[in-house]
């Protein structure tokens, strides 16, 4: 007998894209679904489009709430879910018709609590590429965390994965209490009422939770089939410009890294890769687009890269990360040149 799978779709002012998203969900080859649409206070025509779909498909459950952000909407969906498994699909993204069937088959094959597939970043549907050949494997939590830190085929995002709902509902075994002696870590606490929740009111909320879910699961099934299509709006200026709240990622990194190293102290190089990538990517956005802004933050990033330079040189992190980190710590002008050259050559981040 097939399991019931909950699909949580947070919606906020996505009238241009929600039709595509919901079509991809109601046409899934895996049929035993409850589709929980959380309308997070939309002020455009999103609610009308949701109504159209709810009349077409009895599996759709609509929850209306005041606007509170992505994390809060996901948490409402988790509370409402009654399935054996749960997946999250953002309403401006969409999925292949076999998205859920593929992930569920991995869970069944490897007897695990989490399954992950590949995703593709697109700015139009014309860019969709399917991979005819793909593999799958079972990874320990340590192996999966290592791959995520190095960004090797498992993204540290909540979407594109299928989870046992028990992971969210059962009391976590990770003891976070010792990590909250520092006041700035409180907002990253992923545990509420003895259950995992997405932390509310911060950026990179996926990062604050996904590692802990995988550690709790103990293992993960990884498949390389592209089934999730992440939409990147080519007309969005806000994606490239840095905002003050973007810098909260520094404390978030420290918190996540502390917990990971508490479990897997041998992953220190992988954590360094993760840390330096966060610093360098933010530094690049500032230096190329807003060099006259955030002078204190520029100084902080440069000092951090310089302070860890000896360790970076000796480490086994990726060569490209090592070069960016060393140049960023040494010279602003050389770092800008490096970034511009990489942009011209289309270097991967």
C-alpha positions as CSV (number, residue, x, y, z in Angstrom):
1,X,0.0,0.0,0.0
2,X,1.4,3.4,-1.0
3,X,2.1,6.0,1.6
4,X,0.4,9.4,1.7
5,X,2.8,12.2,0.8
6,X,2.3,15.8,1.9
7,X,3.3,18.6,-0.5
8,X,3.7,22.0,1.1
9,X,3.6,25.0,-1.2
10,X,4.0,28.5,0.4
11,X,2.5,31.2,-1.7
12,X,3.1,34.9,-1.7
13,X,2.4,37.2,-4.7
14,X,3.4,34.8,-7.4
15,X,0.6,35.2,-9.9
16,X,3.0,34.9,-12.8
17,X,4.3,31.5,-11.8
18,X,1.9,29.7,-9.5
19,X,-0.1,28.2,-12.4
20,X,3.0,26.4,-13.7
21,X,3.9,25.2,-10.2
22,X,0.5,23.8,-9.3
23,X,0.1,22.2,-12.7
24,X,3.4,20.3,-12.2
25,X,2.1,19.1,-8.8
26,X,-1.4,18.0,-9.6
27,X,-0.1,16.0,-12.6
28,X,2.4,14.0,-10.6
29,X,2.6,10.3,-11.6
30,X,2.5,9.5,-7.8
31,X,-1.1,10.2,-7.1
32,X,-1.6,9.6,-3.3
33,X,-0.9,13.2,-2.2
34,X,-2.2,15.9,0.0
35,X,-1.3,19.3,-1.5
36,X,-1.1,21.9,1.2
37,X,-1.1,25.4,-0.2
38,X,-0.3,28.1,2.4
39,X,-1.4,31.5,1.2
40,X,1.0,33.8,3.1
41,X,-1.2,37.0,2.8
42,X,-0.9,37.4,-1.0
43,X,-2.2,40.7,-2.3
44,X,-2.1,39.9,-6.0
45,X,-4.2,37.3,-8.0
46,X,-2.5,34.3,-6.4
47,X,-5.5,33.4,-4.2
48,X,-7.8,33.4,-7.2
49,X,-5.5,31.0,-9.1
50,X,-5.3,28.8,-6.0
51,X,-9.2,28.7,-6.0
52,X,-9.2,27.6,-9.6
53,X,-6.9,24.7,-8.8
54,X,-8.7,23.7,-5.6
55,X,-12.0,23.3,-7.6
56,X,-10.1,21.0,-10.0
57,X,-8.4,18.8,-7.5
58,X,-9.9,17.5,-4.2
59,X,-6.4,16.7,-2.9
60,X,-5.7,20.4,-2.4
61,X,-6.0,22.0,1.1
62,X,-5.8,25.8,1.2
63,X,-4.6,27.6,4.4
64,X,-4.8,31.4,4.5
65,X,-2.6,33.3,6.9
66,X,-1.2,36.8,7.4
67,X,2.1,37.4,5.8
68,X,4.9,36.1,7.9
69,X,7.5,34.9,5.4
70,X,8.6,31.6,3.9
71,X,9.7,29.9,7.1
72,X,6.4,30.6,8.9
73,X,4.4,29.4,5.9
74,X,6.4,26.2,5.7
75,X,5.9,25.6,9.4
76,X,2.1,26.0,9.1
77,X,2.3,23.4,6.3
78,X,4.3,21.0,8.5
79,X,1.7,21.4,11.3
80,X,-1.2,20.7,8.9
81,X,0.5,17.7,7.2
82,X,-0.9,14.2,7.8
83,X,1.2,12.2,5.4
84,X,4.0,9.7,6.0
85,X,6.4,11.9,4.1
86,X,6.7,15.6,3.2
87,X,8.3,17.7,0.5
88,X,8.5,21.4,0.0
89,X,8.0,23.2,-3.4
90,X,8.4,26.9,-3.7
91,X,5.6,28.5,-5.7
92,X,7.8,30.2,-8.3
93,X,9.5,26.8,-9.0
94,X,8.1,23.7,-10.5
95,X,8.9,20.0,-10.7
96,X,9.0,17.1,-13.2
97,X,5.9,15.0,-13.3
98,X,7.8,12.1,-11.8
99,X,9.4,14.2,-9.0
100,X,7.7,12.5,-6.1
101,X,7.6,9.0,-7.6
102,X,11.4,9.2,-8.1
103,X,12.1,10.4,-4.6
104,X,9.8,7.9,-3.0
105,X,11.3,5.1,-5.0
106,X,14.7,6.0,-3.5
107,X,13.3,6.0,0.0
108,X,11.8,2.5,-0.6
109,X,14.9,1.2,-2.3
110,X,17.4,2.2,0.4
111,X,15.0,2.2,3.5
112,X,16.0,5.8,4.5
113,X,14.2,8.8,5.9
114,X,15.4,11.4,3.4
115,X,15.9,11.3,-0.4
116,X,17.4,14.0,-2.6
117,X,17.4,14.6,-6.3
118,X,19.2,17.1,-8.6
119,X,17.8,20.5,-9.3
120,X,18.4,22.9,-12.2
121,X,18.4,26.7,-12.1
122,X,16.5,28.2,-15.0
123,X,15.2,31.6,-16.0
124,X,12.8,30.2,-18.7
125,X,11.3,26.8,-19.5
126,X,13.3,26.7,-22.7
127,X,16.4,26.0,-20.6
128,X,15.1,22.7,-19.1
129,X,17.5,19.9,-19.6
130,X,16.7,16.3,-18.7
131,X,19.5,13.8,-17.9
132,X,18.7,10.4,-19.4
133,X,21.5,8.7,-17.5
134,X,21.5,9.0,-13.7
135,X,22.6,7.1,-10.7
136,X,21.6,6.7,-7.1
137,X,23.3,5.7,-3.9
138,X,22.9,5.5,-0.1
139,X,25.1,7.9,1.9
140,X,25.7,8.1,5.6
141,X,24.8,11.4,7.3
142,X,28.5,12.2,7.5
143,X,29.0,11.6,3.8
144,X,26.0,13.6,2.9
145,X,27.0,16.6,5.1
146,X,30.5,16.5,3.6
147,X,29.0,16.6,0.1
148,X,26.7,19.5,1.0
149,X,29.6,21.5,2.5
150,X,31.5,21.1,-0.7
151,X,28.3,21.6,-2.8
152,X,28.8,18.2,-4.5
153,X,25.4,17.1,-5.8
154,X,23.4,17.7,-2.6
155,X,22.2,21.3,-2.2
156,X,21.7,22.7,1.3
157,X,18.1,23.7,0.5
158,X,14.9,22.2,1.7
159,X,13.4,21.8,-1.7
160,X,14.2,18.9,-4.0
161,X,14.0,16.4,-1.2
162,X,11.5,14.0,0.4
163,X,11.5,13.6,4.2
164,X,9.9,11.3,6.7
165,X,7.4,13.5,8.5
166,X,8.7,11.9,11.7
167,X,11.9,13.8,11.4
168,X,10.0,17.0,12.1
169,X,7.6,15.6,14.6
170,X,9.8,13.5,16.9
171,X,12.0,15.2,19.6
172,X,15.4,15.8,18.1
173,X,18.3,14.0,19.6
174,X,20.8,16.8,18.9
175,X,21.5,18.8,22.0
176,X,21.5,22.4,20.9
177,X,21.5,23.9,24.4
178,X,25.3,24.4,24.7
179,X,25.3,26.4,21.4
180,X,22.9,29.0,22.7
181,X,25.1,30.5,25.3
182,X,25.9,33.1,22.7
183,X,22.9,35.4,22.4
184,X,23.1,35.9,18.6
185,X,22.5,32.2,18.1
186,X,19.0,32.1,19.6
187,X,17.4,33.2,16.3
188,X,18.9,30.2,14.5
189,X,17.4,27.6,16.9
190,X,15.6,25.0,14.7
191,X,13.7,23.4,17.6
192,X,10.4,24.6,18.8
193,X,8.2,22.6,21.2
194,X,10.5,19.6,20.8
195,X,9.9,19.6,17.0
196,X,12.0,20.8,14.1
197,X,10.8,24.0,12.5
198,X,12.2,26.5,10.0
199,X,13.6,29.4,12.0
200,X,11.5,32.5,11.4
201,X,12.7,36.0,10.5
202,X,16.1,35.1,9.1
203,X,17.6,34.6,5.6
204,X,19.0,31.3,4.6
205,X,16.4,29.5,6.7
206,X,17.1,26.2,4.8
207,X,20.7,26.3,5.9
208,X,19.6,26.6,9.5
209,X,17.7,23.3,9.4
210,X,18.7,21.0,6.5
211,X,22.0,19.7,8.1
212,X,20.3,18.8,11.3
213,X,17.5,16.9,9.5
214,X,20.1,14.8,7.7
215,X,22.1,14.2,10.9
216,X,18.9,13.1,12.6
217,X,18.0,10.8,9.7
218,X,21.4,9.1,9.9
219,X,21.5,8.4,6.2
220,X,20.2,9.7,2.9
221,X,19.4,8.4,-0.6
222,X,20.9,10.5,-3.3
223,X,19.7,10.4,-6.9
224,X,21.2,12.4,-9.7
225,X,18.0,12.7,-11.8
226,X,17.0,16.4,-12.4
227,X,13.5,16.7,-11.1
228,X,13.3,20.1,-9.5
229,X,13.4,23.4,-11.5
230,X,14.5,26.4,-9.4
231,X,13.4,29.6,-11.1
232,X,15.8,32.5,-11.1
233,X,14.2,35.7,-12.3
234,X,16.7,37.3,-14.8
235,X,15.0,40.7,-14.4
236,X,15.5,40.8,-10.6
237,X,17.9,43.4,-9.5
238,X,17.5,42.6,-5.8
239,X,19.2,39.2,-6.3
240,X,22.6,40.9,-6.9
241,X,22.4,43.8,-4.5
242,X,23.5,43.1,-0.9
243,X,21.3,44.1,2.0
244,X,22.2,44.6,5.6
245,X,20.3,41.5,6.6
246,X,22.5,39.4,4.3
247,X,25.3,39.6,6.8
248,X,23.4,37.5,9.4
249,X,24.8,34.6,7.4
250,X,28.1,35.0,9.3
251,X,26.5,34.1,12.7
252,X,24.4,31.4,11.0
253,X,27.5,29.9,9.5
254,X,29.2,29.8,12.9
255,X,26.2,28.1,14.6
256,X,25.8,25.5,11.9
257,X,29.5,24.8,11.7
258,X,29.8,24.4,15.5
259,X,27.1,21.8,15.5
260,X,28.6,19.9,12.5
261,X,32.0,19.9,14.0
262,X,30.6,18.7,17.3
263,X,29.3,15.6,15.4
264,X,32.0,15.2,12.8
265,X,35.3,16.9,13.9
266,X,37.1,15.4,11.0
267,X,35.1,17.6,8.6
268,X,37.1,20.7,9.5
269,X,38.3,21.2,5.9
270,X,34.8,20.8,4.5
271,X,33.6,23.4,7.1
272,X,36.4,25.8,6.0
273,X,35.3,25.3,2.4
274,X,31.7,26.2,3.4
275,X,32.9,29.2,5.4
276,X,35.2,30.7,2.8
277,X,32.6,30.2,0.1
278,X,30.1,32.2,2.1
279,X,32.6,35.0,2.7
280,X,33.9,35.1,-0.8
281,X,30.5,35.1,-2.6
282,X,29.2,38.0,-0.4
283,X,32.5,39.9,-0.8
284,X,32.3,39.5,-4.6
285,X,28.7,40.9,-4.7
286,X,29.8,43.9,-2.6
287,X,33.1,44.6,-4.5
288,X,31.5,44.4,-7.9
289,X,28.2,46.3,-7.2
290,X,28.4,48.3,-4.0
291,X,32.0,49.0,-3.2
292,X,31.2,52.3,-1.5
293,X,28.8,50.6,0.8
294,X,29.3,48.3,3.9
295,X,32.8,49.4,4.6
296,X,32.8,47.8,8.0
297,X,31.6,44.5,6.6
298,X,34.2,44.6,3.8
299,X,36.9,45.0,6.4
300,X,35.5,42.2,8.5
301,X,35.4,39.7,5.6
302,X,38.9,40.6,4.5
303,X,40.2,40.2,8.0
304,X,38.6,36.8,8.3
305,X,40.1,35.6,5.1
306,X,43.5,37.0,6.1
307,X,43.3,35.5,9.6
308,X,42.6,32.0,8.2
309,X,45.0,32.2,5.3
310,X,47.7,29.9,6.6
311,X,45.0,27.3,7.4
312,X,43.4,27.8,3.9
313,X,46.8,27.2,2.2
314,X,47.4,24.0,4.1
315,X,43.8,22.7,3.7
316,X,42.3,20.4,1.1
317,X,39.5,22.7,0.1
318,X,38.7,23.2,-3.6
319,X,41.5,24.9,-5.6
320,X,39.1,27.6,-6.8
321,X,37.9,28.4,-3.3
322,X,41.5,28.5,-2.1
323,X,42.6,31.0,-4.8
324,X,39.5,33.2,-4.2
325,X,40.1,33.2,-0.4
326,X,43.8,34.0,-0.6
327,X,43.4,36.8,-3.2
328,X,40.4,38.2,-1.2
329,X,42.5,38.4,1.9
330,X,45.5,40.0,0.2
331,X,44.3,42.6,-2.3
332,X,41.0,44.3,-3.1
333,X,42.1,45.3,-6.6
334,X,43.3,41.8,-7.4
335,X,40.1,40.3,-6.1
336,X,38.0,42.6,-8.3
337,X,40.1,41.6,-11.3
338,X,39.7,37.9,-10.5
339,X,36.0,38.3,-10.1
340,X,35.6,40.1,-13.4
341,X,37.8,37.5,-15.2
342,X,35.6,34.7,-13.7
343,X,32.5,36.5,-14.9
344,X,33.8,36.7,-18.4
345,X,34.9,33.0,-18.4
346,X,31.7,31.9,-16.7
347,X,33.4,30.3,-13.8
348,X,31.2,28.2,-11.5
349,X,30.8,29.3,-7.9
